[in-house]
Amino acid sequence: MNAKICFIGAGNMAKSLIGGLLASGYAPENLLATDPNLEQRNALTAQFAIATYADNNEALMHADIVVLAVKPQILRQVCAHIQSQVQAVSPLVISVAAGVRTADIQRWLGGQLPIVRTMPNTPALIQTGATGLYANEQVSIEQKSQAEHIMRATGLTLWVEQETHIDAVTALSGSGPAYFFLFMEAMENAAQTLGLDAKSAHLLTMQTALGAAKMVMESHQDCATLRAKVTSPGGTTEQAIAHFEQQDLRATVAGAMQAAFQRAQTLADQLGEEA
C-alpha cells in the first residue's frame, strides 16, 4: 500500500498510528499531518521525518486517505472547513473521533464519501490496541483493506456489520482498559491490607494480569475453561471465585457495560444534534 495518508490532527492517536505505520515499513513520504501548533508540527517532523502543514486544505490536496484525528467536540467545525477540498479529491475518510456517527460526518463533509468509523482504545498508544471498524456503503473492498492496514498499525482490528455495534465495542474494548485498571487497583489495595508492601502488591498485580492475558491469547481454550483449570476443588481460588459469584460479579459487569453502551449512544445523539 502506497496511498498518501493525511492525518488531520496530530495528537497521541495520530502519532501512534504514524509510528506504527513507519515501524511496519510504510514510506514517510506518503504520510502527512496537520496541526495548528507550530511546535507540535516541528516535533512531528523531527520524530518521524514526515511533511506537516498548518493548513488542512493544503495538506488534503495531496491525500488519497484522510484520517480525522481531532476531538469529537470540534469535528463538525473541522469538517465544515475542509468540506470543499474533500469533495474535490474524494478520499477515503477514516474517523478515530469517538462517538460521532458516519451519517453525521457524511453530512458535515457534503455527502457521497466513503467513510470508515473506528473505535480504538488507549493501549493503541503502545501498539497493543483493539480497534473496531465500521464502513458505510460507499467504502469499497480495497478501501476496507486500506483502513484495516492503517488501524492494524496499533494492534488488533475487528470489523462490525452494524454501526450500533461500534457502541458495543466502545463498552467493551474502548472503555475496557479502565475496567481492568480498576480491578487491578482493587487487587493491589486488598494485597496491602493482607500485609504486602505497596511495591510488591503493584508488581505482582501487573505480572498476574499480564500472565493471565497472555495465557488467554496463546491458548486455544476459552476463559471459562482456563478458569476451571486453576480452580481446584476445596482450594483458595475456589473460595475467591465463590465469593465473586455470591456478589453477582457477572451482573455488575453486565450493568456497567450496558451503562457505557447507553452513554455512547447518548453522546452520539448529542454530537449529531449540533449539526
C-alpha positions as YAML, in Angstrom:
chain: A
units: angstrom
residues:
- id: 1
  name: MET
  ca: [0.00, 0.00, 0.00]
- id: 2
  name: ASN
  ca: [1.46, 3.36, -1.03]
- id: 3
  name: ALA
  ca: [-1.50, 5.70, -0.74]
- id: 4
  name: LYS
  ca: [-0.90, 9.19, 0.59]
- id: 5
  name: ILE
  ca: [-2.37, 9.39, 4.09]
- id: 6
  name: CYS
  ca: [-3.20, 12.75, 5.65]
- id: 7
  name: PHE
  ca: [-3.78, 12.96, 9.40]
- id: 8
  name: ILE
  ca: [-5.96, 15.90, 10.38]
- id: 9
  name: GLY
  ca: [-4.84, 16.49, 13.93]
- id: 10
  name: ALA
  ca: [-1.54, 15.36, 15.42]
- id: 11
  name: GLY
  ca: [-2.46, 14.21, 18.92]
- id: 12
  name: ASN
  ca: [-1.50, 10.97, 20.65]
- id: 13
  name: MET
  ca: [-3.63, 8.67, 18.50]
- id: 14
  name: ALA
  ca: [-2.35, 10.16, 15.25]
- id: 15
  name: LYS
  ca: [1.24, 9.86, 16.48]
- id: 16
  name: SER
  ca: [0.64, 6.27, 17.49]
- id: 17
  name: LEU
  ca: [-0.74, 5.41, 14.04]
- id: 18
  name: ILE
  ca: [2.08, 7.23, 12.27]
- id: 19
  name: GLY
  ca: [4.69, 5.50, 14.41]
- id: 20
  name: GLY
  ca: [3.09, 2.10, 13.85]
- id: 21
  name: LEU
  ca: [2.88, 2.59, 10.09]
- id: 22
  name: LEU
  ca: [6.52, 3.67, 9.86]
- id: 23
  name: ALA
  ca: [7.60, 0.72, 12.00]
- id: 24
  name: SER
  ca: [5.78, -1.61, 9.59]
- id: 25
  name: GLY
  ca: [7.75, -0.18, 6.67]
- id: 26
  name: TYR
  ca: [5.39, 2.49, 5.38]
- id: 27
  name: ALA
  ca: [7.25, 5.20, 3.46]
- id: 28
  name: PRO
  ca: [7.45, 8.50, 5.39]
- id: 29
  name: GLU
  ca: [6.96, 10.49, 2.18]
- id: 30
  name: ASN
  ca: [3.45, 9.01, 1.96]
- id: 31
  name: LEU
  ca: [2.43, 10.34, 5.37]
- id: 32
  name: LEU
  ca: [1.24, 13.89, 6.04]
- id: 33
  name: ALA
  ca: [-0.05, 15.53, 9.19]
- id: 34
  name: THR
  ca: [-1.69, 18.83, 10.07]
- id: 35
  name: ASP
  ca: [-1.77, 20.78, 13.30]
- id: 36
  name: PRO
  ca: [-2.30, 24.47, 14.05]
- id: 37
  name: ASN
  ca: [0.52, 24.41, 16.60]
- id: 38
  name: LEU
  ca: [3.97, 25.10, 15.11]
- id: 39
  name: GLU
  ca: [5.78, 23.41, 17.99]
- id: 40
  name: GLN
  ca: [3.69, 20.27, 17.53]
- id: 41
  name: ARG
  ca: [4.40, 20.23, 13.78]
- id: 42
  name: ASN
  ca: [8.14, 20.65, 14.32]
- id: 43
  name: ALA
  ca: [8.12, 17.83, 16.86]
- id: 44
  name: LEU
  ca: [6.37, 15.54, 14.38]
- id: 45
  name: THR
  ca: [8.86, 16.33, 11.64]
- id: 46
  name: ALA
  ca: [11.78, 15.76, 13.99]
- id: 47
  name: GLN
  ca: [10.39, 12.47, 15.30]
- id: 48
  name: PHE
  ca: [9.04, 10.93, 12.10]
- id: 49
  name: ALA
  ca: [10.57, 12.88, 9.18]
- id: 50
  name: ILE
  ca: [7.15, 13.45, 7.60]
- id: 51
  name: ALA
  ca: [5.66, 16.54, 5.98]
- id: 52
  name: THR
  ca: [3.44, 18.68, 8.20]
- id: 53
  name: TYR
  ca: [1.05, 21.52, 7.42]
- id: 54
  name: ALA
  ca: [-0.71, 24.27, 9.30]
- id: 55
  name: ASP
  ca: [-3.48, 24.40, 6.68]
- id: 56
  name: ASN
  ca: [-5.72, 21.33, 6.47]
- id: 57
  name: ASN
  ca: [-6.83, 22.09, 2.92]
- id: 58
  name: GLU
  ca: [-3.28, 22.45, 1.64]
- id: 59
  name: ALA
  ca: [-2.42, 19.00, 3.01]
- id: 60
  name: LEU
  ca: [-5.60, 17.47, 1.59]
- id: 61
  name: MET
  ca: [-4.53, 18.39, -1.95]
- id: 62
  name: HIS
  ca: [-2.02, 15.54, -1.74]
- id: 63
  name: ALA
  ca: [-4.18, 12.95, 0.07]
- id: 64
  name: ASP
  ca: [-5.73, 9.64, -1.01]
- id: 65
  name: ILE
  ca: [-6.83, 8.84, 2.54]
- id: 66
  name: VAL
  ca: [-7.83, 11.29, 5.29]
- id: 67
  name: VAL
  ca: [-7.69, 10.29, 8.95]
- id: 68
  name: LEU
  ca: [-9.81, 12.57, 11.13]
- id: 69
  name: ALA
  ca: [-7.92, 12.51, 14.42]
- id: 70
  name: VAL
  ca: [-9.39, 15.51, 16.22]
- id: 71
  name: LYS
  ca: [-11.54, 15.72, 19.33]
- id: 72
  name: PRO
  ca: [-15.20, 14.83, 18.74]
- id: 73
  name: GLN
  ca: [-16.33, 18.23, 20.00]
- id: 74
  name: ILE
  ca: [-14.54, 20.08, 17.19]
- id: 75
  name: LEU
  ca: [-15.04, 17.54, 14.39]
- id: 76
  name: ARG
  ca: [-18.06, 19.32, 12.90]
- id: 77
  name: GLN
  ca: [-16.11, 22.58, 12.70]
- id: 78
  name: VAL
  ca: [-13.12, 20.85, 11.10]
- id: 79
  name: CYS
  ca: [-15.33, 19.07, 8.57]
- id: 80
  name: ALA
  ca: [-17.03, 22.34, 7.61]
- id: 81
  name: HIS
  ca: [-13.63, 23.92, 6.97]
- id: 82
  name: ILE
  ca: [-12.37, 21.10, 4.74]
- id: 83
  name: GLN
  ca: [-15.66, 20.19, 3.03]
- id: 84
  name: SER
  ca: [-14.90, 21.79, -0.35]
- id: 85
  name: GLN
  ca: [-11.42, 20.30, -0.62]
- id: 86
  name: VAL
  ca: [-12.59, 16.84, 0.49]
- id: 87
  name: GLN
  ca: [-15.33, 16.92, -2.13]
- id: 88
  name: ALA
  ca: [-12.75, 17.89, -4.75]
- id: 89
  name: VAL
  ca: [-10.37, 14.99, -4.02]
- id: 90
  name: SER
  ca: [-12.98, 12.44, -2.76]
- id: 91
  name: PRO
  ca: [-10.63, 10.48, -0.48]
- id: 92
  name: LEU
  ca: [-11.34, 7.58, 1.83]
- id: 93
  name: VAL
  ca: [-12.23, 9.17, 5.18]
- id: 94
  name: ILE
  ca: [-11.30, 7.38, 8.40]
- id: 95
  name: SER
  ca: [-12.55, 8.78, 11.70]
- id: 96
  name: VAL
  ca: [-10.97, 7.98, 15.05]
- id: 97
  name: ALA
  ca: [-13.19, 10.54, 16.80]
- id: 98
  name: ALA
  ca: [-15.16, 8.70, 19.46]
- id: 99
  name: GLY
  ca: [-18.93, 8.86, 19.40]
- id: 100
  name: VAL
  ca: [-19.51, 10.54, 16.02]
- id: 101
  name: ARG
  ca: [-21.66, 8.57, 13.58]
- id: 102
  name: THR
  ca: [-20.81, 8.16, 9.90]
- id: 103
  name: ALA
  ca: [-24.08, 9.82, 8.83]
- id: 104
  name: ASP
  ca: [-23.12, 12.98, 10.71]
- id: 105
  name: ILE
  ca: [-19.59, 13.01, 9.28]
- id: 106
  name: GLN
  ca: [-21.07, 12.42, 5.82]
- id: 107
  name: ARG
  ca: [-23.44, 15.38, 6.23]
- id: 108
  name: TRP
  ca: [-20.73, 17.67, 7.55]
- id: 109
  name: LEU
  ca: [-18.43, 16.79, 4.62]
- id: 110
  name: GLY
  ca: [-21.08, 17.28, 1.95]
- id: 111
  name: GLY
  ca: [-22.13, 13.68, 1.20]
- id: 112
  name: GLN
  ca: [-21.28, 10.73, -1.04]
- id: 113
  name: LEU
  ca: [-17.94, 9.86, 0.56]
- id: 114
  name: PRO
  ca: [-16.50, 6.50, 1.65]
- id: 115
  name: ILE
  ca: [-16.24, 6.73, 5.44]
- id: 116
  name: VAL
  ca: [-14.85, 4.26, 7.95]
- id: 117
  name: ARG
  ca: [-15.63, 4.90, 11.60]
- id: 118
  name: THR
  ca: [-13.23, 3.37, 14.11]
- id: 119
  name: MET
  ca: [-13.16, 2.85, 17.85]
- id: 120
  name: PRO
  ca: [-9.57, 2.36, 19.06]
- id: 121
  name: ASN
  ca: [-8.59, 2.17, 22.73]
- id: 122
  name: THR
  ca: [-5.75, 3.65, 24.75]
- id: 123
  name: PRO
  ca: [-3.38, 0.63, 24.52]
- id: 124
  name: ALA
  ca: [-3.16, 1.60, 20.84]
- id: 125
  name: LEU
  ca: [-0.70, 4.23, 22.07]
- id: 126
  name: ILE
  ca: [1.77, 1.38, 22.74]
- id: 127
  name: GLN
  ca: [0.77, -0.70, 19.68]
- id: 128
  name: THR
  ca: [-1.28, -3.21, 21.72]
- id: 129
  name: GLY
  ca: [-4.69, -1.73, 21.00]
- id: 130
  name: ALA
  ca: [-8.00, -3.21, 19.92]
- id: 131
  name: THR
  ca: [-9.96, -1.30, 17.28]
- id: 132
  name: GLY
  ca: [-13.48, -1.82, 15.99]
- id: 133
  name: LEU
  ca: [-14.23, -0.62, 12.45]
- id: 134
  name: TYR
  ca: [-17.45, 0.10, 10.57]
- id: 135
  name: ALA
  ca: [-17.68, 1.05, 6.87]
- id: 136
  name: ASN
  ca: [-20.52, 2.89, 5.18]
- id: 137
  name: GLU
  ca: [-21.94, 1.73, 1.84]
- id: 138
  name: GLN
  ca: [-19.58, 3.86, -0.22]
- id: 139
  name: VAL
  ca: [-16.46, 2.05, 1.05]
- id: 140
  name: SER
  ca: [-15.00, -0.42, -1.46]
- id: 141
  name: ILE
  ca: [-13.33, -3.73, -0.61]
- id: 142
  name: GLU
  ca: [-9.94, -2.18, -1.41]
- id: 143
  name: GLN
  ca: [-10.66, 0.79, 0.85]
- id: 144
  name: LYS
  ca: [-11.68, -1.53, 3.69]
- id: 145
  name: SER
  ca: [-8.32, -3.24, 3.29]
- id: 146
  name: GLN
  ca: [-6.55, 0.13, 3.39]
- id: 147
  name: ALA
  ca: [-8.40, 1.19, 6.55]
- id: 148
  name: GLU
  ca: [-7.63, -2.11, 8.22]
- id: 149
  name: HIS
  ca: [-3.95, -1.80, 7.31]
- id: 150
  name: ILE
  ca: [-3.76, 1.65, 8.88]
- id: 151
  name: MET
  ca: [-5.54, 0.74, 12.12]
- id: 152
  name: ARG
  ca: [-3.66, -2.57, 12.44]
- id: 153
  name: ALA
  ca: [-0.53, -0.47, 12.96]
- id: 154
  name: THR
  ca: [-1.66, -0.07, 16.58]
- id: 155
  name: GLY
  ca: [-2.87, -3.62, 17.28]
- id: 156
  name: LEU
  ca: [-5.82, -5.92, 16.64]
- id: 157
  name: THR
  ca: [-8.66, -4.85, 14.30]
- id: 158
  name: LEU
  ca: [-12.21, -6.15, 14.02]
- id: 159
  name: TRP
  ca: [-14.97, -5.17, 11.58]
- id: 160
  name: VAL
  ca: [-18.60, -4.86, 12.67]
- id: 161
  name: GLU
  ca: [-21.57, -5.09, 10.29]
- id: 162
  name: GLN
  ca: [-23.85, -2.60, 12.05]
- id: 163
  name: GLU
  ca: [-22.83, 0.83, 13.27]
- id: 164
  name: THR
  ca: [-24.63, 0.32, 16.59]
- id: 165
  name: HIS
  ca: [-22.11, -2.44, 17.25]
- id: 166
  name: ILE
  ca: [-19.44, 0.25, 17.48]
- id: 167
  name: ASP
  ca: [-21.19, 1.35, 20.68]
- id: 168
  name: ALA
  ca: [-20.82, -2.22, 21.95]
- id: 169
  name: VAL
  ca: [-17.12, -2.09, 21.03]
- id: 170
  name: THR
  ca: [-16.92, 1.16, 22.98]
- id: 171
  name: ALA
  ca: [-18.44, -0.51, 26.04]
- id: 172
  name: LEU
  ca: [-16.09, -3.49, 25.71]
- id: 173
  name: SER
  ca: [-12.63, -2.58, 24.41]
- id: 174
  name: GLY
  ca: [-12.97, 1.20, 24.26]
- id: 175
  name: SER
  ca: [-13.74, 1.60, 27.95]
- id: 176
  name: GLY
  ca: [-12.44, -1.84, 28.91]
- id: 177
  name: PRO
  ca: [-8.86, -0.91, 29.88]
- id: 178
  name: ALA
  ca: [-10.28, 1.21, 32.71]
- id: 179
  name: TYR
  ca: [-12.24, -1.78, 33.99]
- id: 180
  name: PHE
  ca: [-9.07, -3.80, 34.28]
- id: 181
  name: PHE
  ca: [-7.22, -0.88, 35.86]
- id: 182
  name: LEU
  ca: [-9.96, -0.66, 38.49]
- id: 183
  name: PHE
  ca: [-9.82, -4.40, 39.18]
- id: 184
  name: MET
  ca: [-6.03, -4.26, 39.41]
- id: 185
  name: GLU
  ca: [-6.26, -1.27, 41.73]
- id: 186
  name: ALA
  ca: [-8.66, -3.20, 43.97]
- id: 187
  name: MET
  ca: [-6.33, -6.21, 43.99]
- id: 188
  name: GLU
  ca: [-3.36, -4.04, 44.95]
- id: 189
  name: ASN
  ca: [-5.29, -2.43, 47.80]
- id: 190
  name: ALA
  ca: [-6.51, -5.80, 49.08]
- id: 191
  name: ALA
  ca: [-2.99, -7.25, 48.94]
- id: 192
  name: GLN
  ca: [-1.69, -4.37, 51.07]
- id: 193
  name: THR
  ca: [-4.49, -4.96, 53.56]
- id: 194
  name: LEU
  ca: [-3.28, -8.56, 53.75]
- id: 195
  name: GLY
  ca: [0.22, -7.36, 54.63]
- id: 196
  name: LEU
  ca: [2.17, -6.89, 51.38]
- id: 197
  name: ASP
  ca: [4.04, -3.65, 50.81]
- id: 198
  name: ALA
  ca: [2.80, -1.34, 48.05]
- id: 199
  name: LYS
  ca: [5.62, -2.08, 45.60]
- id: 200
  name: SER
  ca: [5.25, -5.85, 45.89]
- id: 201
  name: ALA
  ca: [1.47, -5.63, 45.56]
- id: 202
  name: HIS
  ca: [1.84, -3.50, 42.43]
- id: 203
  name: LEU
  ca: [4.43, -5.72, 40.74]
- id: 204
  name: LEU
  ca: [2.57, -8.94, 41.48]
- id: 205
  name: THR
  ca: [-0.72, -7.48, 40.27]
- id: 206
  name: MET
  ca: [0.80, -6.28, 37.00]
- id: 207
  name: GLN
  ca: [2.56, -9.57, 36.28]
- id: 208
  name: THR
  ca: [-0.53, -11.58, 37.17]
- id: 209
  name: ALA
  ca: [-2.68, -9.52, 34.80]
- id: 210
  name: LEU
  ca: [-0.09, -9.79, 32.02]
- id: 211
  name: GLY
  ca: [0.29, -13.53, 32.52]
- id: 212
  name: ALA
  ca: [-3.46, -14.16, 32.52]
- id: 213
  name: ALA
  ca: [-3.94, -12.14, 29.34]
- id: 214
  name: LYS
  ca: [-1.01, -13.91, 27.66]
- id: 215
  name: MET
  ca: [-2.42, -17.33, 28.56]
- id: 216
  name: VAL
  ca: [-5.77, -16.42, 27.01]
- id: 217
  name: MET
  ca: [-4.12, -15.03, 23.86]
- id: 218
  name: GLU
  ca: [-1.88, -18.07, 23.36]
- id: 219
  name: SER
  ca: [-4.34, -20.78, 24.36]
- id: 220
  name: HIS
  ca: [-6.97, -22.45, 22.20]
- id: 221
  name: GLN
  ca: [-9.22, -22.69, 25.24]
- id: 222
  name: ASP
  ca: [-11.82, -20.16, 26.35]
- id: 223
  name: CYS
  ca: [-11.71, -18.13, 29.56]
- id: 224
  name: ALA
  ca: [-14.18, -20.40, 31.37]
- id: 225
  name: THR
  ca: [-12.03, -23.48, 30.69]
- id: 226
  name: LEU
  ca: [-8.83, -21.76, 31.78]
- id: 227
  name: ARG
  ca: [-10.53, -20.53, 34.94]
- id: 228
  name: ALA
  ca: [-11.77, -24.04, 35.76]
- id: 229
  name: LYS
  ca: [-8.25, -25.44, 35.33]
- id: 230
  name: VAL
  ca: [-6.85, -23.21, 38.08]
- id: 231
  name: THR
  ca: [-9.85, -23.61, 40.38]
- id: 232
  name: SER
  ca: [-9.05, -26.73, 42.38]
- id: 233
  name: PRO
  ca: [-11.93, -28.19, 44.46]
- id: 234
  name: GLY
  ca: [-11.62, -27.02, 48.05]
- id: 235
  name: GLY
  ca: [-8.75, -24.69, 47.22]
- id: 236
  name: THR
  ca: [-8.10, -20.99, 47.69]
- id: 237
  name: THR
  ca: [-9.14, -19.98, 44.17]
- id: 238
  name: GLU
  ca: [-12.46, -21.78, 44.55]
- id: 239
  name: GLN
  ca: [-13.21, -19.76, 47.67]
- id: 240
  name: ALA
  ca: [-12.42, -16.48, 45.92]
- id: 241
  name: ILE
  ca: [-14.48, -17.36, 42.84]
- id: 242
  name: ALA
  ca: [-17.39, -18.45, 45.02]
- id: 243
  name: HIS
  ca: [-17.33, -15.03, 46.71]
- id: 244
  name: PHE
  ca: [-17.35, -13.25, 43.36]
- id: 245
  name: GLU
  ca: [-20.34, -15.33, 42.26]
- id: 246
  name: GLN
  ca: [-22.18, -14.68, 45.53]
- id: 247
  name: GLN
  ca: [-21.64, -10.94, 44.99]
- id: 248
  name: ASP
  ca: [-23.03, -11.31, 41.45]
- id: 249
  name: LEU
  ca: [-19.90, -10.06, 39.71]
- id: 250
  name: ARG
  ca: [-21.28, -11.05, 36.30]
- id: 251
  name: ALA
  ca: [-24.37, -8.86, 36.75]
- id: 252
  name: THR
  ca: [-22.19, -5.97, 37.92]
- id: 253
  name: VAL
  ca: [-20.02, -6.23, 34.81]
- id: 254
  name: ALA
  ca: [-23.05, -6.54, 32.53]
- id: 255
  name: GLY
  ca: [-24.67, -3.50, 34.14]
- id: 256
  name: ALA
  ca: [-21.51, -1.44, 33.82]
- id: 257
  name: MET
  ca: [-21.13, -2.28, 30.14]
- id: 258
  name: GLN
  ca: [-24.80, -1.54, 29.49]
- id: 259
  name: ALA
  ca: [-24.31, 1.88, 31.10]
- id: 260
  name: ALA
  ca: [-21.29, 2.56, 28.87]
- id: 261
  name: PHE
  ca: [-23.22, 1.39, 25.79]
- id: 262
  name: GLN
  ca: [-26.15, 3.69, 26.54]
- id: 263
  name: ARG
  ca: [-23.84, 6.62, 27.24]
- id: 264
  name: ALA
  ca: [-22.09, 6.08, 23.90]
- id: 265
  name: GLN
  ca: [-25.43, 6.29, 22.10]
- id: 266
  name: THR
  ca: [-26.45, 9.40, 24.04]
- id: 267
  name: LEU
  ca: [-23.17, 11.16, 23.22]
- id: 268
  name: ALA
  ca: [-23.55, 10.29, 19.53]
- id: 269
  name: ASP
  ca: [-27.06, 11.77, 19.57]
- id: 270
  name: GLN
  ca: [-25.80, 14.94, 21.22]
- id: 271
  name: LEU
  ca: [-22.88, 15.39, 18.83]
- id: 272
  name: GLY
  ca: [-25.15, 14.76, 15.85]
- id: 273
  name: GLU
  ca: [-27.70, 17.31, 17.06]
- id: 274
  name: GLU
  ca: [-25.05, 20.02, 16.89]
- id: 275
  name: ALA
  ca: [-25.10, 19.85, 13.12]
...
